[in-house]
Amino acid sequence: DDNAVVVFARNEETGELTYLMRIKGGEGNPEHPYQLANPYDVVVSPDGQYVYVAAATDGVVAIFARDAETGELTYDGFIGHESLAGVRAVVVSPDGQYVYAASFTSGSVVILKRNGEGALEYIGNLTDGESGCDGLAGARDIAMSPDGTNVYVASWDDHAITTFTRDPGTGALTYVGTLKDGADGVDGLAHATSVTVSADGKHVYVAGNGDNAIAVFARGEDGTLTHVTTVYDDV
């Protein structure tokens, strides 16, 4: 509701947070106000020098330069594209070369290349129902395996988790397949809203808002997923 990014300093010994600053949408030059309406997700680049924010209403990924010593942010522009409509989530590849965004309204995964100064360049997108892709309607969250070889998208409207392989050199994604709620013994994906990969890369976890559940998947060597179990609220 504040259309803002807030920065806190963290005490490494106690974990306590101290308010440092905030940047709000609409500030800046009146002719070029900061694009930051309805921010849904925030990610820091591996080198710690930039922060990227998914601003859903503006349909952009906002870019911030980060002071590594103080943690303070400086607004550094944005990238917009029709495929970023309703963008809800962003992730940066482990090598720091690419940013991937999940767009709820367009049902797309958007590929952005990152240059040395943190700016982003549109490379392409994969959209639900096009070029054989499925499971991206209402794309809500995105995660990447620790080795950078796979991207996973949780989709609200398709009640699904979709798998892509990733070419580390070009950043290109290739559609692998989709697992949907209620099909092939999979459950717990109704209105899938969040996805994460374990640190060892062996499992993927998906939060199903409509099922009040967490679906657990084993991740194969090729990145494909196999449903293991589902944990439900009050069970």
Salt bridges, closest charged atoms under 4 A:
ASP2 OD1 - LYS24 NZ 3.97
GLU27 OE2 - ARG22 NH1 2.87
ASP47 OD2 - ARG114 NH2 2.97
ASP95 OD2 - ARG166 NH2 3.73
ASP134 OD2 - LYS180 NZ 3.13
ASP147 OD1 - ARG219 NH2 3.45
ASP158 OD1 - LYS180 NZ 3.90
